[in-house]
Amino acid sequence: MNEQNKTVIITGGASGIGKSLAFCFGKKGDEIVIGDVEERALDGAIAELESKGISSTGMLLDVSDGDSFKSFANEVFSKFSPPYVLCLNAGVGAGGSISESSILDWEWVLGVNLWGVINGLNAFLPELERNNQGHLIFTSSIAGHLSYPNMGPYNASKHAVLTIAETLHFELLEKGSEVGVSVLCPGLVKTNILDSDRNRPEALTSRNTLDNYRDEDMRKQMVREIYDLAIHPDQVAELVFKAVDANQFYIFTDNTFDDAIKNRHRNIETATNPTLTADLVEEHLND
Ligand SMILES: NC(=O)c1ccc[n+]([C@@H]2O[C@H](COP(=O)([O-])OP(=O)(O)OC[C@H]3O[C@@H](n4cnc5c(N)ncnc54)[C@H](O)[C@@H]3O)[C@@H](O)[C@H]2O)c1
């Protein structure tokens, strides 16, 4: 990889984990390019980065729109040195049981979390492979390893992102490519994800969605109550930085969900019907 003027591209870098990634890589001297759909937060993040002497550019990007991603990538290719790290990080969270979820809920969550990754690969992977350098960071989640109830579309999107990352890892290895892949699987992180609706397009919001908001508010309140288990996004960013350096594939952020993941793997190995463990989150709520 180039030792100078490395370009780090982060989708969803105007907030939360993406913004911490921008600061972390930026402080090490990299050139930061953020693509985000939320214009005001994007301008704010760029101003903060610049005020710390970090060279950064913000571009409006809707990751769920393939054309938007293509234009974003073309601008990056024309203005910056070859991509060094690409963080496909933009994501939204939504709750509700599968029977309550409308088609619009599925379209919105899968549009951003899954199609956002597919569109990103379509726009950037050929260039990374042609240059035979760079590192892709896919943001999945602990939800990509587990199937907690009332998070159907989110779980589906994150399981899909995990398997895309694993598949690409094998394919690049087979080709002898120098392009690296990691999958970030955060547990609970203190960000603005519970307010993801702020970026939900009106066209993907139904009356049904609005009626569900009351339940959604209760669910968010419950999650906020366990937020003291959540870690700061800067900690996540440091782990990602080290993982790129070490070419480490799986990036877990803490061990809160280890038993739950082991339990799921045991159920699969023994073909036992799925069970949920009483994990740290539950214990915490019962305290
Ligand atoms: N916070 C957590 O506990 C947690 C846990 C596991 C995984 N994650 C994942 O981390 C990633 C970052 O989320 P976060 O927690 O920092 O939340 P966040 O809401 O703070 O940041 C998400 C960013 O994505 C942007 N975004 C939303 N829709 C977009 C679109 N269509 N196009 C471009 N940008 C868009 C938002 O504007 C925002 O800047 C997501 O993929 C999320 O699923 C978060």
Ligand as a Chemical Component Dictionary entry (heavy atoms), coordinates in Angstrom:
data_LIG
# 
_chem_comp.id                   LIG 
_chem_comp.type                 NON-POLYMER 
_chem_comp.pdbx_formal_charge   0 
_chem_comp.three_letter_code    LIG 
# 
loop_
_chem_comp_atom.comp_id 
_chem_comp_atom.atom_id 
_chem_comp_atom.alt_atom_id 
_chem_comp_atom.type_symbol 
_chem_comp_atom.charge 
_chem_comp_atom.model_Cartn_x 
_chem_comp_atom.model_Cartn_y 
_chem_comp_atom.model_Cartn_z 
_chem_comp_atom.pdbx_ordinal 
LIG N1  N1  N 0  -24.607 1.456  17.344 1  
LIG C1  C1  C 0  -24.610 0.150  17.508 2  
LIG O1  O1  O 0  -24.871 -0.357 18.626 3  
LIG C2  C2  C 0  -24.276 -0.758 16.342 4  
LIG C3  C3  C 0  -24.093 -2.125 16.597 5  
LIG C4  C4  C 0  -23.792 -2.975 15.541 6  
LIG C5  C5  C 0  -23.660 -2.473 14.255 7  
LIG N2  N2  N 1  -23.847 -1.137 14.027 8  
LIG C6  C6  C 0  -23.718 -0.669 12.643 9  
LIG O2  O2  O 0  -22.780 0.396  12.600 10 
LIG C7  C7  C 0  -23.028 1.185  11.426 11 
LIG C8  C8  C 0  -22.982 2.659  11.791 12 
LIG O3  O3  O 0  -24.119 2.967  12.598 13 
LIG P1  P1  P 0  -24.029 3.893  13.887 14 
LIG O4  O4  O 0  -24.349 3.048  15.050 15 
LIG O5  O5  O -1 -22.782 4.676  13.890 16 
LIG O6  O6  O 0  -25.320 4.831  13.667 17 
LIG P2  P2  P 0  -25.466 6.393  13.345 18 
LIG O7  O7  O 0  -26.911 6.609  13.107 19 
LIG O8  O8  O 0  -24.793 7.208  14.395 20 
LIG O9  O9  O 0  -24.643 6.553  11.975 21 
LIG C9  C9  C 0  -25.142 6.014  10.755 22 
LIG C10 C10 C 0  -24.754 6.932  9.596  23 
LIG O10 O10 O 0  -25.292 6.368  8.370  24 
LIG C11 C11 C 0  -25.859 7.438  7.603  25 
LIG N3  N3  N 0  -26.861 6.933  6.676  26 
LIG C12 C12 C 0  -28.113 6.465  6.952  27 
LIG N4  N4  N 0  -28.752 6.169  5.810  28 
LIG C13 C13 C 0  -27.885 6.438  4.792  29 
LIG C14 C14 C 0  -27.973 6.313  3.362  30 
LIG N5  N5  N 0  -29.077 5.894  2.757  31 
LIG N6  N6  N 0  -26.898 6.675  2.626  32 
LIG C15 C15 C 0  -25.759 7.153  3.236  33 
LIG N7  N7  N 0  -25.639 7.298  4.558  34 
LIG C16 C16 C 0  -26.689 6.926  5.323  35 
LIG C17 C17 C 0  -26.439 8.382  8.669  36 
LIG O11 O11 O 0  -26.683 9.676  8.157  37 
LIG C18 C18 C 0  -25.352 8.343  9.730  38 
LIG O12 O12 O 0  -24.372 9.320  9.486  39 
LIG C19 C19 C 0  -24.363 0.706  10.878 40 
LIG O13 O13 O 0  -24.134 -0.160 9.779  41 
LIG C20 C20 C 0  -24.961 -0.068 12.035 42 
LIG O14 O14 O 0  -25.883 -1.038 11.610 43 
LIG C21 C21 C 0  -24.153 -0.276 15.039 44 
# 
loop_
_chem_comp_bond.comp_id 
_chem_comp_bond.atom_id_1 
_chem_comp_bond.atom_id_2 
_chem_comp_bond.value_order 
_chem_comp_bond.pdbx_ordinal 
LIG N1  C1  SING 1  
LIG C1  O1  DOUB 2  
LIG C1  C2  SING 3  
LIG C2  C3  SING 4  
LIG C2  C21 DOUB 5  
LIG C3  C4  DOUB 6  
LIG C4  C5  SING 7  
LIG C5  N2  DOUB 8  
LIG N2  C6  SING 9  
LIG N2  C21 SING 10 
LIG C6  O2  SING 11 
LIG C6  C20 SING 12 
LIG O2  C7  SING 13 
LIG C7  C8  SING 14 
LIG C7  C19 SING 15 
LIG C8  O3  SING 16 
LIG O3  P1  SING 17 
LIG P1  O4  DOUB 18 
LIG P1  O5  SING 19 
LIG P1  O6  SING 20 
LIG O6  P2  SING 21 
LIG P2  O7  DOUB 22 
LIG P2  O8  SING 23 
LIG P2  O9  SING 24 
LIG O9  C9  SING 25 
LIG C9  C10 SING 26 
LIG C10 O10 SING 27 
LIG C10 C18 SING 28 
LIG O10 C11 SING 29 
LIG C11 N3  SING 30 
LIG C11 C17 SING 31 
LIG N3  C12 SING 32 
LIG N3  C16 SING 33 
LIG C12 N4  DOUB 34 
LIG N4  C13 SING 35 
LIG C13 C14 SING 36 
LIG C13 C16 DOUB 37 
LIG C14 N5  SING 38 
LIG C14 N6  DOUB 39 
LIG N6  C15 SING 40 
LIG C15 N7  DOUB 41 
LIG N7  C16 SING 42 
LIG C17 O11 SING 43 
LIG C17 C18 SING 44 
LIG C18 O12 SING 45 
LIG C19 O13 SING 46 
LIG C19 C20 SING 47 
LIG C20 O14 SING 48 
# 
